[in-house]
Each structure stands twice: as structure tokens, then as C-alpha cells.
Amino acid sequence: MPGDSGTVDAVGDDGRGTWREEPLPERSAIDRHVVELFALVSEAAAGATHALVTGDREAARELVRRDEVIDALYRDVAGLVERELVESDPVPERRQYLISMLRMLPELERSGDLAEHIAQRAVRPIAVEMSPRSRGLVERMGEVASQMWERAADAFGERAPEVAARMEELDDEMDDLHTSFIAEIVGSGVPTQIAIELALIGRFYERLGDHAVNLTRNVPRDAGRFRPGRE
């Protein structure tokens, strides 16, 4: 696995049966940017929850604006991955890693959009329409989403897709919270338009949890490490 220097065991034999190290800066950049995307989405989800339950409309507006940062970073790292696939001839292990990144990146970008959608609702004075129980359920859904995203980020950083099995309990809790939230909306008697907006918020949290699970399942067991055949 590369260190901070961006080197790996490389493609040639030095004549003594040992492997030389060659720089692979783009591989290092891909890993670094994906970790950054995980952090940005996690921060956006937590910030959107806080803005929603506290009614902090200015913080919500800033979160909506910051989604552009996630979108730009997504495009940059996707370009790195696609360029390496097109312009090089990666060994099978490396190709599998790059394909895994192409699966993961759209889910990261869509998850950023989900956090933005929650923040957009926080810009409106919708918090005043929520019952105390609804507000408590939203707060807990935000906490569970944050825990799931922290685990997903750890799974990628530690190259540990088996973490997905440990996500099931949190995913089940998120589903239960979502069901309780919808029932609370229906029973609270809020106007139809407000009920629709609140139901969408609940759906956004559920999808944030689903994406965290999917991302964890797609983490390569050894993201980026490969040992090519000798030339």
C-alpha cells in the first residue's frame, strides 16, 4: 500500500530478485480525494441536521452553497480515475480498484445532494411546523446517519469492507426511525404541503443510510495495492 510519498512496489525487477519503488501520484490523489469526499458528505449531513432542528437558516444557506465543493471534487477525482483507465493499461488488481471507485463516486456525489436537500428545507421555516417528537426523531436520524458515514469512511480508509456487516444494526435503526417519523407526521395533522416536505426529509435520511451501506460494501479489500508481474 502506498505511503504518504505515493510509492508502491513497482513493475520491474532490479536483477537481484527485489522490487523497485515507482511513484504513482494519481493513485495517491484518488485515495486522498475519496477520503475528503467522505468527510465533506459526513460534515454536510451533520450540519444540515443541526440547521434543521435549530432553525439556523444562515447555516443552511451556507451548506447549500458548499455542495458545489462536493460536486467539483467529485468531477475532479472521477476524471483521474477515468483518465487512468483510458490512458494506461492497469493490471487486473488495479483495474478492479479503479472500477470500484467508479461505482463509489456517484453514490458519494448523490449523498452530498441528499444533505443539500435537507439543508434546503432548513432554509425554510419548516422546523416550527414539527412536533417535539418529530424534531427528536429528525435529530436521532441525523445522529445515526453521522455514525453510519463515519463507519463507511473508516471502512474505506482501513480497506475493510467487512465493516458492512456491522452496519446492519444502524441501518435497521434508521429504517425504524423513518417509519416512526412518517407515522408521527400522519398523526400530527400538519397541512398537506408541510407533511410532504417532512416526508421527503425522512426519505433523505433513509437514503443517506442506504448509500453509506452500499459504499461500505463496494470498498475494495485492498484499495490501491497491487503487485504487477515481472517484465
Backbone as JSON, one array per atom type, in Angstrom:
{
  "sequence": "MPGDSGTVDAVGDDGRGTWREEPLPERSAIDRHVVELFALVSEAAAGATHALVTGDREAARELVRRDEVIDALYRDVAGLVERELVESDPVPERRQYLISMLRMLPELERSGDLAEHIAQRAVRPIAVEMSPRSRGLVERMGEVASQMWERAADAFGERAPEVAARMEELDDEMDDLHTSFIAEIVGSGVPTQIAIELALIGRFYERLGDHAVNLTRNVPRDAGRFRPGRE",
  "N": [[0.85, -1.19, 0.0], [0.53, 2.31, -0.71], [2.52, 4.81, 0.84], [2.61, 8.09, 2.38], [4.28, 9.19, 0.56], [3.44, 8.37, -1.89], [4.31, 6.03, -3.22], [4.76, 2.66, -4.53], [5.26, -0.92, -4.48], [6.85, -1.82, -7.41], [6.88, -2.16, -11.05], [9.13, -3.47, -12.06], [12.04, -5.66, -12.03], [15.06, -5.53, -10.28], [17.21, -7.08, -10.92], [18.19, -8.45, -8.81], [16.21, -9.88, -7.72], [14.47, -8.35, -6.26], [11.99, -5.79, -5.68], [11.62, -2.67, -7.27], [10.73, 0.68, -6.24], [8.21, 2.76, -7.56], [6.91, 5.98, -8.32], [3.45, 6.7, -7.91], [1.55, 9.02, -8.34], [-1.13, 9.68, -9.03], [-2.66, 7.58, -8.1], [-2.36, 7.93, -5.34], [-3.58, 10.44, -5.16], [-6.23, 9.84, -5.86], [-7.09, 8.18, -3.7], [-6.8, 10.04, -1.6], [-8.58, 12.09, -2.31], [-11.03, 10.73, -2.32], [-11.31, 10.06, 0.38], [-11.54, 12.65, 1.33], [-13.99, 13.36, 0.15], [-15.74, 11.63, 1.53], [-15.52, 12.82, 4.09], [-16.51, 15.41, 3.62], [-19.2, 14.92, 2.88], [-20.15, 13.68, 5.2], [-19.83, 15.78, 7.07], [-21.58, 17.63, 5.92], [-24.07, 16.36, 6.16], [-24.34, 16.2, 8.96], [-24.25, 18.93, 9.59], [-26.52, 19.85, 8.22], [-28.57, 18.61, 9.63], [-28.31, 19.84, 12.15], [-28.85, 22.52, 11.43], [-31.49, 22.22, 10.61], [-32.97, 21.34, 12.9], [-32.51, 23.39, 14.69], [-33.31, 25.61, 13.38], [-31.54, 27.28, 12.08], [-31.13, 29.27, 9.64], [-29.23, 30.68, 8.15], [-26.92, 29.11, 8.39], [-27.87, 26.9, 7.05], [-28.15, 27.92, 4.45], [-25.45, 28.33, 3.81], [-24.54, 25.68, 3.77], [-25.94, 24.72, 1.57], [-24.68, 26.18, -0.45], [-22.11, 25.11, -0.23], [-22.33, 22.62, -1.31], [-21.49, 22.74, -3.9], [-18.75, 22.47, -3.72], [-18.43, 19.76, -3.13], [-19.48, 18.67, -5.48], [-17.62, 19.64, -7.38], [-15.23, 18.44, -6.53], [-15.91, 15.77, -6.81], [-16.13, 15.61, -9.63], [-13.46, 16.11, -10.32], [-12.0, 13.92, -9.17], [-13.26, 11.76, -10.38], [-12.46, 12.25, -12.97], [-9.71, 11.73, -12.75], [-9.75, 8.96, -12.26], [-11.04, 7.95, -14.57], [-9.27, 8.82, -16.55], [-6.95, 7.35, -15.96], [-7.86, 4.75, -16.45], [-8.34, 4.89, -19.2], [-5.96, 5.83, -20.39], [-3.88, 4.26, -19.52], [-2.68, 0.89, -18.99], [-3.81, -0.81, -16.76], [-2.91, -3.34, -14.34], [-4.83, -6.34, -13.5], [-5.65, -6.23, -10.72], [-5.37, -3.54, -10.11], [-7.07, -2.4, -12.02], [-9.52, -3.39, -11.08], [-9.7, -2.01, -8.69], [-9.95, 0.64, -9.67], [-12.38, 0.42, -11.05], [-14.04, -0.1, -8.9], [-13.9, 2.4, -7.67], [-15.26, 3.93, -9.56], [-17.81, 2.97, -9.17], [-18.31, 3.81, -6.57], [-18.02, 6.61, -6.47], [-20.27, 8.06, -7.73], [-22.26, 7.54, -5.79], [-21.26, 8.85, -3.58], [-21.41, 11.5, -4.5], [-24.19, 11.75, -4.91], [-25.05, 11.45, -2.3], [-24.06, 13.75, -1.13], [-25.79, 15.51, -2.4], [-28.19, 14.74, -1.17], [-27.77, 15.61, 1.47], [-27.67, 18.32, 0.91], [-30.33, 18.7, 0.06], [-31.7, 18.36, 2.47], [-30.68, 20.56, 3.85], [-31.74, 22.58, 2.27], [-34.43, 22.47, 2.97], [-34.16, 23.29, 5.55], [-33.62, 25.95, 5.22], [-36.07, 27.06, 4.8], [-38.78, 28.0, 7.0], [-39.45, 25.47, 8.25], [-39.02, 24.02, 10.51], [-40.54, 25.02, 12.61], [-42.96, 23.9, 12.18], [-42.81, 21.32, 12.98], [-43.64, 18.75, 15.29], [-42.66, 18.3, 18.77], [-41.86, 15.6, 19.04], [-41.4, 14.85, 16.39], [-39.24, 16.5, 15.83], [-37.35, 15.45, 17.57], [-37.07, 12.89, 16.48], [-35.97, 13.5, 13.97], [-33.55, 14.58, 14.79], [-32.35, 12.31, 15.91], [-32.23, 10.63, 13.64], [-30.36, 12.07, 12.2], [-28.12, 11.74, 13.85], [-27.71, 8.96, 13.67], [-27.23, 8.72, 10.92], [-24.81, 10.13, 10.77], [-23.14, 8.45, 12.29], [-23.16, 6.17, 10.67], [-21.91, 7.12, 8.36], [-19.42, 7.77, 9.36], [-18.47, 5.21, 9.92], [-18.48, 4.15, 7.33], [-16.53, 5.75, 6.11], [-14.31, 4.97, 7.63], [-14.19, 2.32, 6.84], [-13.38, 2.55, 4.17], [-10.92, 3.93, 4.49], [-9.45, 2.11, 5.99], [-9.47, -0.07, 4.38], [-11.47, -2.07, 4.68], [-13.96, -3.78, 3.94], [-15.54, -5.54, 5.32], [-16.71, -4.23, 7.38], [-19.26, -3.57, 6.66], [-21.02, -5.55, 7.52], [-21.31, -4.88, 10.16], [-22.8, -2.65, 10.02], [-25.43, -3.15, 9.85], [-27.11, -3.07, 12.12], [-27.31, -0.31, 12.69], [-28.44, 0.5, 10.27], [-30.9, -0.81, 10.39], [-31.96, 0.55, 12.58], [-32.18, 3.11, 11.49], [-34.15, 2.64, 9.53], [-36.32, 1.99, 11.18], [-36.62, 4.4, 12.58], [-37.33, 6.07, 10.48], [-39.82, 4.98, 9.75], [-41.26, 5.51, 12.12], [-41.14, 8.27, 12.08], [-42.65, 8.97, 9.81], [-45.14, 8.01, 10.63], [-45.59, 9.73, 12.77], [-45.8, 12.17, 11.43], [-48.13, 11.77, 9.93], [-49.98, 11.49, 11.99], [-49.89, 13.94, 13.23], [-51.34, 15.96, 12.07], [-50.5, 18.08, 10.44], [-50.49, 20.61, 7.81], [-51.06, 19.53, 4.4], [-49.02, 20.16, 2.47], [-46.82, 20.72, 4.09], [-46.57, 18.27, 5.35], [-45.78, 16.7, 3.19], [-43.24, 17.81, 2.64], [-41.9, 17.21, 5.03], [-42.02, 14.43, 4.95], [-40.35, 13.98, 2.78], [-37.92, 14.8, 3.87], [-37.52, 12.78, 5.77], [-37.19, 10.64, 4.01], [-34.83, 11.42, 2.73], [-32.93, 11.08, 4.78], [-33.11, 8.31, 5.17], [-32.14, 7.41, 2.7], [-29.54, 8.41, 2.82], [-28.49, 6.71, 4.76], [-28.73, 4.26, 3.38], [-26.96, 4.67, 1.22], [-24.54, 4.87, 2.58], [-24.25, 2.24, 3.52], [-24.13, 0.84, 1.04], [-21.79, 1.95, -0.08], [-19.88, 1.02, 1.71], [-20.0, -1.7, 1.24], [-18.91, -1.8, -1.29], [-16.26, -1.18, -1.01], [-12.97, -1.84, -1.98], [-11.12, -4.74, -1.03], [-8.45, -4.36, -0.84], [-7.65, -1.49, -1.43], [-6.05, -0.13, -3.95], [-3.54, -1.28, -3.59], [-1.22, -3.23, -5.37], [0.59, -5.79, -7.08], [2.33, -6.0, -9.77], [3.07, -8.31, -12.5], [6.37, -9.53, -13.27], [8.54, -7.87, -15.58]],
  "CA": [[0.0, 0.0, 0.0], [1.39, 3.46, -0.77], [2.58, 5.7, 1.97], [2.35, 9.47, 2.02], [5.13, 9.55, -0.56], [2.8, 7.99, -3.14], [5.06, 4.99, -3.92], [4.3, 1.3, -4.34], [6.09, -1.93, -5.11], [6.61, -1.43, -8.79], [6.71, -3.13, -12.11], [10.36, -4.07, -12.58], [12.98, -6.42, -11.21], [16.35, -4.86, -10.38], [18.24, -8.06, -11.18], [18.53, -9.17, -7.58], [15.01, -10.52, -7.21], [13.71, -7.44, -5.41], [11.12, -4.89, -6.44], [11.89, -1.24, -7.14], [9.56, 1.51, -5.99], [7.94, 3.77, -8.56], [5.84, 6.88, -7.85], [2.13, 6.64, -8.55], [0.88, 10.15, -7.7], [-2.57, 9.72, -9.24], [-3.28, 6.63, -7.18], [-2.4, 8.6, -4.06], [-4.58, 11.51, -5.24], [-7.57, 9.24, -5.84], [-7.4, 7.82, -2.32], [-6.92, 11.23, -0.77], [-9.8, 12.81, -2.66], [-12.19, 9.96, -1.88], [-11.41, 10.28, 1.83], [-12.06, 14.01, 1.5], [-15.42, 13.34, -0.16], [-16.43, 11.05, 2.68], [-15.56, 13.8, 5.17], [-17.4, 16.51, 3.24], [-20.59, 14.47, 2.94], [-20.48, 13.46, 6.61], [-19.99, 17.09, 7.68], [-22.78, 18.26, 5.37], [-25.24, 15.72, 6.76], [-24.44, 16.63, 10.35], [-24.59, 20.35, 9.6], [-27.91, 20.03, 7.78], [-29.44, 18.22, 10.75], [-28.25, 20.9, 13.16], [-29.57, 23.68, 10.91], [-32.92, 21.91, 10.53], [-33.63, 21.26, 14.22], [-32.34, 24.66, 15.4], [-33.85, 26.7, 12.59], [-30.45, 28.17, 11.68], [-31.32, 29.4, 8.21], [-27.98, 31.12, 7.52], [-26.06, 27.92, 8.29], [-28.44, 26.06, 6.0], [-27.78, 28.52, 3.15], [-24.04, 28.07, 3.57], [-24.42, 24.28, 3.41], [-26.4, 24.59, 0.19], [-23.61, 26.69, -1.3], [-20.94, 24.24, -0.15], [-22.5, 21.41, -2.12], [-20.7, 22.93, -5.11], [-17.4, 21.94, -3.45], [-18.52, 18.3, -3.28], [-19.67, 18.38, -6.91], [-16.37, 19.9, -8.1], [-14.26, 17.42, -6.16], [-16.37, 14.54, -7.47], [-15.74, 15.66, -11.05], [-12.0, 16.01, -10.41], [-11.49, 12.57, -8.9], [-13.78, 10.9, -11.45], [-11.59, 12.46, -14.12], [-8.47, 11.0, -12.5], [-9.99, 7.53, -12.42], [-11.33, 7.65, -15.97], [-8.06, 9.01, -17.35], [-6.05, 6.23, -15.76], [-8.41, 3.59, -17.15], [-8.26, 5.07, -20.65], [-4.62, 6.13, -20.89], [-2.91, 3.27, -19.08], [-3.14, -0.5, -19.09], [-3.57, -1.28, -15.39], [-3.0, -4.77, -14.07], [-6.21, -6.66, -13.07], [-5.98, -5.75, -9.38], [-5.51, -2.08, -10.19], [-8.29, -2.14, -12.77], [-10.65, -3.64, -10.19], [-9.75, -0.87, -7.78], [-10.49, 1.8, -10.39], [-13.8, 0.16, -11.3], [-14.72, 0.11, -7.61], [-14.02, 3.84, -7.47], [-16.33, 4.43, -10.43], [-19.08, 2.62, -8.53], [-18.48, 4.53, -5.31], [-18.04, 8.07, -6.61], [-21.62, 8.62, -7.9], [-23.0, 7.46, -4.54], [-20.78, 9.95, -2.75], [-21.97, 12.74, -5.02], [-25.64, 11.77, -4.63], [-25.23, 11.63, -0.86], [-23.91, 15.18, -0.91], [-27.05, 16.13, -2.82], [-29.2, 14.48, -0.14], [-27.52, 16.55, 2.57], [-28.09, 19.64, 0.41], [-31.8, 18.74, 0.06], [-32.12, 18.59, 3.86], [-30.35, 21.95, 4.16], [-32.7, 23.44, 1.57], [-35.66, 22.51, 3.79], [-33.85, 24.06, 6.75], [-33.67, 27.37, 4.86], [-37.45, 27.45, 5.01], [-39.11, 27.88, 8.44], [-40.24, 24.25, 8.41], [-38.81, 23.46, 11.85], [-41.62, 25.45, 13.51], [-44.12, 23.07, 11.9], [-42.6, 19.97, 13.51], [-43.95, 18.48, 16.69], [-41.45, 17.97, 19.53], [-41.42, 14.23, 18.75], [-40.82, 14.86, 15.04], [-37.91, 17.12, 15.91], [-36.48, 14.47, 18.21], [-36.78, 11.81, 15.52], [-35.04, 14.03, 12.98], [-32.24, 14.69, 15.44], [-31.78, 10.96, 16.03], [-31.88, 10.17, 12.3], [-29.11, 12.73, 11.86], [-27.04, 11.1, 14.61], [-27.47, 7.64, 13.09], [-26.59, 8.93, 9.62], [-23.42, 10.51, 11.01], [-22.41, 7.24, 12.71], [-23.01, 5.29, 9.51], [-20.93, 7.7, 7.46], [-18.11, 7.61, 9.99], [-18.05, 3.81, 9.71], [-18.18, 3.96, 5.92], [-15.23, 6.38, 5.87], [-13.3, 4.1, 8.23], [-14.08, 1.12, 6.01], [-12.54, 2.87, 3.02], [-9.58, 4.29, 4.92], [-8.75, 0.93, 6.51], [-9.63, -1.15, 3.4], [-12.15, -3.1, 5.47], [-15.36, -3.88, 3.54], [-16.31, -6.37, 6.27], [-17.44, -3.34, 8.28], [-20.65, -3.53, 6.22], [-21.82, -6.44, 8.36], [-21.56, -4.21, 11.43], [-23.66, -1.51, 9.74], [-26.82, -3.58, 9.76], [-27.88, -2.6, 13.28], [-27.6, 1.1, 12.47], [-29.36, 0.6, 9.13], [-32.21, -1.2, 10.9], [-32.46, 1.66, 13.41], [-32.6, 4.19, 10.59], [-35.43, 2.26, 8.93], [-37.35, 2.12, 12.22], [-36.83, 5.83, 12.83], [-38.05, 6.61, 9.34], [-41.21, 4.53, 9.87], [-41.85, 6.27, 13.23], [-41.25, 9.66, 11.66], [-43.8, 9.07, 8.9], [-46.35, 7.84, 11.45], [-45.77, 10.97, 13.53], [-46.28, 13.2, 10.5], [-49.53, 11.47, 9.61], [-50.82, 11.69, 13.18], [-49.77, 15.28, 13.81], [-52.33, 16.85, 11.48], [-49.92, 19.27, 9.78], [-51.02, 20.8, 6.45], [-50.58, 18.54, 3.44], [-47.75, 20.55, 1.86], [-45.78, 20.55, 5.12], [-46.41, 16.82, 5.53], [-44.99, 16.21, 2.06], [-41.86, 18.24, 2.84], [-41.34, 16.43, 6.13], [-41.84, 13.05, 4.48], [-39.14, 13.99, 1.94], [-36.77, 14.85, 4.78], [-37.32, 11.42, 6.28], [-36.66, 9.83, 2.91], [-33.43, 11.79, 2.51], [-32.11, 10.42, 5.8], [-33.08, 6.87, 4.89], [-31.25, 7.19, 1.57], [-28.17, 8.63, 3.3], [-28.08, 5.46, 5.38], [-28.58, 3.22, 2.34], [-25.74, 4.93, 0.47], [-23.4, 4.52, 3.44], [-24.13, 0.78, 3.48], [-23.68, 0.44, -0.29], [-20.4, 2.33, -0.24], [-19.05, 0.12, 2.51], [-19.96, -3.0, 0.56], [-18.12, -1.68, -2.51], [-14.85, -0.89, -0.72], [-12.06, -2.94, -2.33], [-10.45, -5.29, 0.14], [-7.12, -3.76, -0.8], [-7.86, -0.39, -2.37], [-4.9, 0.52, -4.48], [-2.3, -2.05, -3.56], [-1.14, -4.25, -6.4], [1.94, -6.22, -7.39], [2.3, -6.48, -11.15], [4.01, -9.35, -12.88], [7.7, -9.03, -13.66], [8.72, -7.66, -17.01]],
  "C": [[0.87, 1.23, 0.0], [1.4, 4.21, 0.54], [2.28, 7.1, 1.52], [3.18, 9.91, 0.83], [4.52, 9.18, -1.9], [3.59, 6.95, -3.9], [4.48, 3.64, -3.62], [5.38, 0.37, -4.83], [5.8, -1.91, -6.59], [6.79, -2.56, -9.78], [7.97, -3.86, -12.52], [11.15, -4.83, -11.55], [14.35, -5.78, -11.37], [17.5, -5.82, -10.62], [18.66, -8.86, -9.96], [17.31, -9.84, -6.95], [14.2, -9.65, -6.28], [12.94, -6.47, -6.3], [11.55, -3.45, -6.2], [10.59, -0.51, -6.8], [9.45, 2.57, -7.07], [6.83, 4.68, -8.04], [4.55, 6.66, -8.62], [1.28, 7.77, -7.96], [-0.63, 10.12, -7.88], [-3.29, 8.74, -8.33], [-3.4, 7.25, -5.8], [-3.48, 9.69, -4.05], [-5.99, 10.95, -5.19], [-7.97, 8.89, -4.41], [-7.66, 9.05, -1.46], [-8.22, 11.97, -1.04], [-11.06, 12.06, -2.23], [-12.39, 10.1, -0.38], [-11.99, 11.66, 2.11], [-13.56, 14.08, 1.19], [-16.23, 12.73, 0.96], [-16.59, 12.09, 3.8], [-16.53, 14.93, 4.86], [-18.87, 16.12, 3.34], [-21.01, 14.28, 4.39], [-20.71, 14.79, 7.32], [-21.27, 17.79, 7.19], [-24.04, 17.68, 5.99], [-25.43, 16.17, 8.2], [-24.84, 18.1, 10.44], [-26.03, 20.61, 9.2], [-28.89, 19.66, 8.89], [-29.48, 19.32, 11.8], [-29.04, 22.13, 12.69], [-31.08, 23.45, 10.92], [-33.58, 21.98, 11.9], [-33.51, 22.56, 15.0], [-32.95, 25.83, 14.66], [-32.8, 27.71, 12.16], [-30.44, 28.29, 10.15], [-30.04, 29.85, 7.5], [-27.0, 29.96, 7.37], [-26.56, 27.0, 7.18], [-28.07, 26.61, 4.62], [-26.31, 28.24, 2.82], [-23.81, 26.62, 3.16], [-24.89, 24.03, 1.98], [-25.32, 25.06, -0.77], [-22.42, 25.73, -1.34], [-21.11, 22.94, -0.92], [-21.73, 21.52, -3.44], [-19.28, 22.4, -4.94], [-17.39, 20.43, -3.64], [-18.64, 17.94, -4.76], [-18.36, 18.56, -7.69], [-15.33, 18.84, -7.79], [-14.63, 16.08, -6.78], [-15.94, 14.51, -8.93], [-14.23, 15.49, -11.2], [-11.52, 14.57, -10.22], [-12.03, 11.57, -9.92], [-12.92, 11.04, -12.7], [-10.26, 11.73, -13.96], [-8.65, 9.51, -12.77], [-10.19, 7.18, -13.9], [-10.08, 7.8, -16.85], [-7.1, 7.85, -17.19], [-6.55, 4.97, -16.47], [-8.2, 3.69, -18.66], [-6.82, 5.14, -21.13], [-3.56, 5.13, -20.46], [-3.48, 1.87, -19.29], [-2.93, -1.15, -17.73], [-3.68, -2.8, -15.28], [-4.38, -5.06, -13.5], [-6.57, -6.12, -11.69], [-6.22, -4.26, -9.37], [-6.78, -1.7, -10.94], [-9.53, -2.34, -11.89], [-10.83, -2.51, -9.19], [-10.39, 0.34, -8.46], [-11.97, 1.63, -10.69], [-14.61, 0.35, -10.02], [-14.91, 1.59, -7.32], [-15.14, 4.42, -8.33], [-17.71, 4.07, -9.9], [-19.35, 3.5, -7.32], [-18.71, 6.03, -5.51], [-19.45, 8.65, -6.84], [-22.45, 8.57, -6.61], [-22.55, 8.54, -3.57], [-21.38, 11.28, -3.2], [-23.46, 12.85, -4.72], [-25.9, 11.98, -3.14], [-25.01, 13.09, -0.47], [-25.16, 15.93, -1.31], [-28.15, 15.93, -1.78], [-29.02, 15.42, 1.05], [-27.93, 17.97, 2.16], [-29.61, 19.76, 0.44], [-32.34, 18.98, 1.48], [-31.86, 20.05, 4.24], [-31.32, 22.91, 3.48], [-34.0, 23.56, 2.36], [-35.42, 23.31, 5.06], [-33.85, 25.55, 6.48], [-35.08, 27.9, 5.06], [-37.79, 27.28, 6.51], [-39.93, 26.62, 8.76], [-40.1, 23.67, 9.82], [-39.96, 23.83, 12.8], [-42.88, 24.62, 13.3], [-43.99, 21.66, 12.49], [-43.03, 19.88, 14.96], [-42.65, 18.19, 17.44], [-40.94, 16.56, 19.23], [-40.81, 14.15, 17.35], [-39.4, 15.43, 15.07], [-36.91, 16.16, 16.55], [-36.11, 13.33, 17.29], [-35.82, 12.26, 14.45], [-33.64, 14.11, 13.57], [-31.57, 13.33, 15.54], [-31.42, 10.39, 14.66], [-30.56, 10.8, 11.85], [-27.93, 12.1, 12.58], [-26.69, 9.74, 14.02], [-26.78, 7.77, 11.74], [-25.12, 9.29, 9.79], [-22.59, 9.3, 11.42], [-22.16, 6.31, 11.53], [-21.95, 5.82, 8.56], [-19.52, 7.66, 8.05], [-17.6, 6.19, 9.78], [-17.7, 3.55, 8.25], [-16.82, 4.56, 5.57], [-14.11, 5.52, 6.44], [-13.1, 2.85, 7.38], [-13.21, 1.38, 4.8], [-11.11, 3.14, 3.46], [-8.77, 3.09, 5.38], [-8.83, -0.25, 5.56], [-10.31, -2.33, 4.06], [-13.61, -3.19, 5.11], [-16.19, -4.73, 4.49], [-17.05, -5.52, 7.29], [-18.92, -3.29, 7.91], [-21.54, -4.41, 7.08], [-22.18, -5.78, 9.69], [-22.44, -2.98, 11.26], [-25.13, -1.88, 9.84], [-27.67, -3.06, 10.91], [-28.25, -1.13, 13.12], [-28.58, 1.29, 11.32], [-30.78, 0.22, 9.56], [-32.8, -0.08, 11.76], [-32.94, 2.81, 12.55], [-33.96, 3.88, 9.96], [-36.57, 2.4, 9.94], [-37.66, 3.58, 12.53], [-37.64, 6.47, 11.7], [-39.53, 6.24, 9.41], [-41.93, 5.32, 10.97], [-42.07, 7.73, 12.85], [-42.46, 9.87, 10.75], [-45.11, 8.95, 9.69], [-46.64, 9.1, 12.26], [-46.3, 12.09, 12.66], [-47.77, 13.01, 10.22], [-50.44, 11.79, 10.79], [-50.82, 13.1, 13.72], [-50.75, 16.29, 13.22], [-51.77, 18.1, 10.84], [-50.52, 19.41, 8.38], [-50.34, 19.85, 5.47], [-49.21, 18.89, 2.87], [-46.59, 20.38, 2.84], [-45.51, 19.07, 5.33], [-45.56, 16.23, 4.41], [-43.52, 16.57, 2.23], [-41.19, 17.44, 3.96], [-41.09, 14.99, 5.72], [-40.6, 12.95, 3.59], [-37.89, 14.02, 2.8], [-36.47, 13.47, 5.34], [-36.73, 10.51, 5.23], [-35.19, 10.14, 2.64], [-32.51, 11.12, 3.52], [-32.01, 8.92, 5.54], [-32.12, 6.58, 3.75], [-29.79, 7.45, 1.94], [-27.63, 7.36, 3.96], [-27.84, 4.36, 4.36], [-27.28, 3.41, 1.56], [-24.5, 4.57, 1.3], [-23.16, 3.01, 3.44], [-23.58, 0.32, 2.13], [-22.21, 0.77, -0.52], [-19.47, 1.4, 0.52], [-18.92, -1.24, 1.83], [-19.07, -2.97, -0.68], [-16.65, -1.36, -2.27], [-13.99, -2.07, -1.15], [-11.36, -3.45, -1.08], [-9.05, -4.73, 0.28], [-7.11, -2.63, -1.81], [-6.55, 0.25, -2.77], [-3.63, -0.28, -4.46], [-2.33, -3.09, -4.69], [0.32, -4.59, -6.63], [1.94, -6.81, -8.8], [3.28, -7.61, -11.38], [5.33, -8.75, -13.33], [7.79, -8.9, -15.17], [9.85, -8.54, -17.54]]
}
